[in-house]
Amino acid sequence: MLLKNITQDIVFEKLDEMLPNIVKICTCERCRYDIMAIALNNLPPRYVVTERGAIFTRVSSLDVQIAADTIIELTRAIEKVLKEPRHEIHNNSQQ
């Protein structure tokens, strides 16, 4: 049995889609994880236990409202990290 928060997968995927289009944000591992943590703390979790459940929930993740909510929270998180990165060097080329 595996307990999985599918919201986390959705946030990771959406962030990967969004970051290349944001010039000013640092893409180091610390900033990426800070962005994801902030967004996840503001999104409802979607836990599944079985692989079948994971597949069903992933299909429902294509819902327009879920995608919109995820993008909104990621945008807010990106803005917060952009204003206050938690490292000294702000470098766009790190990944």
Secondary structure, DSSP 8 states (H G I E B T S, - for coil): ---EEHHHHHHHHHHHHHGGG-SSS--SHHHHHHHHHHHHHTS---EE-SHHHHHHHHHHTT-HHHHHHHHHHHHHHHHHHHHS-SSS---TT--
